[in-house]
Amino acid sequence: MELMPLMVDAHADIAYNMLRYGRDYARSISETRALESGSFTVKDNGDSLISWQEYQRGRIAVIFSTLFAPPIRFRTQEADKIVYKNFDEAHELYSDQLDVYHRMQDSMPDKFRILASKRDLELHLDHWNSSTPEATHPVGMVILMEGAEAIRALSELEMWHERGIRLIGPAWVGTRYCGGWKEPGPLTDDGRKLLSAMADFNFTLDLSHMDERAAVEALDTYEGPIVGTHANCAALMQNPNTNRHFTDRIIEGIIERDGVVGIVPFNTYLKVGWLRDKGSRREEVPLDAVVNHIDHVCQLAGDSLHAGIGSDFDGGFGLQSVPPEIDTIADLQKLVSLLKARGYSAADAANILGGNWISRLKRDLP
């Protein structure tokens, strides 16, 4: 039987979910769903799509594990403590989440490990590629800071780098660095200074959530690597009333910088106007809609070397909000047959599911 390609998921809010909802990603997904049935967690975030066992089943070797917290103006529950009202609080919340990843590595080295260098990645991939298909493996975690308000001063970049951060997205919503989702605007002077300082450490810049004006300037000026970990194609989402998707101008800029765009298998980002309705409308957005966005990136690039996956699973949505072919993240392997039906080769599919992200990590990690 042909071995499934290795996958990379370029966006996973693991620590946020662990701290906010008490999710244990070492548990099986069936156990998590049973424990959370009828709970606030499911009402707020949907049924979980990820677990260590599902990473194994889907051959998901690497995830970009995020540090994330919303500002207090976007708090959805009065009791929610994972929000910040100033930069010091953002710093503390992000540091706590980074501690979670280090504890996961220390307490479950057979299940999770932080990948902070080319050497880490090389040894990790050797583990996945050299053992039998039945063997289990640690999931490699590349740490991504989503929203940069935890960086109180540029002098802290060295500390964040030493602790394992390798990608930084300046925005979620608008920040003091730039406009973002729901809060548009250009790069600020602080944002330009941040990018200049980030380049000194060769942090990868994540354009996801950045407003187009900020992203365009960043593409022109940032000297380090640039990617979009989790964003879909605005050209396929007519009149979406959001600045969350990438225009062709941004996608082409990422391609020109030899970056990758991670496509999100989230119904709202695949069909304009889709709303979660107790799961009854899941069938309206087939998994092939994800391939439409992958294909759009590939057509703009003229090859299969700049598209990837950034699932954002459990990042504010769950089972009720994804195409019906997906029960867990392992089912993203079904994209292989859909890509082949569009004329993509097995090598192309392997690039898209994980090879492209792995190539950039081999290039960009220290």
PyMOL commands that set and color helices and strands:
alter all, ss='L'
color gray80, all
select helices_A, chain A and resi 14-21+29-36+40-45+52-57+72-74+87-107+118-130+154-162+189-200+212-221+234-236+248-256+267-269+282-284+288-301+319-321+329-341+346-364
alter helices_A, ss='H'
color red, helices_A
select strands_A, chain A and resi 7-12+60-67+112-114+139-146+165-169+178-180+183-187+204-206+226-227+261-263+307-309
alter strands_A, ss='S'
color yellow, strands_A
deselect
rebuild
show_as cartoon
